């Protein structure tokens, strides 16, 4: 690898890490805005989304420029292809954070409403998947990426449990259908975040092993 190509790859990696940190912060604030009924915090999440969009565009442009100028091969080529896909996943996670923030704004208007399921645990497990997927990229750790993929089923099950719980609560108290349905949507958004974290982990495996995996078929 040329010195110039290595420099470009290092720069792209750092920018991707910055984007990941911002996206993770957005998600944390969005979930916290629900738990704390904090409308100002939710508004801040929505207003910062443009920053994520801009970073996503800049990273894509840097990857395309590097591909054109240096014509990388082997793992360097796979790295840039993986970054293009991971970059998109991170931007989509940022959009999901905004969705959650919008839900928080709706719930603020409901007096004395409490979240009837363990949103904190669902968020913490989802956050850990995202963080570990990025760590797997930085440390070139396919085993950690594999582990992230195995955790997706647990988040799927948590979402199903939340749906069943809320459906029962709506049947018992139809007047609460709006806030309860809003919370169900929040759990779906977190489940989608876990899906994107799994996509990132799969792209890391592709980058390191040169193998494309689908539907949990990993070694």
Secondary structure as UniProt FT lines:
FT   HELIX           3..35
FT   TURN            36..37
FT   HELIX           39..47
FT   HELIX           49..70
FT   HELIX           74..108
FT   TURN            111..112
FT   HELIX           119..138
FT   TURN            139..140
FT   HELIX           142..150
FT   HELIX           152..172
FT   HELIX           174..176
FT   HELIX           177..209
FT   TURN            215..216
//
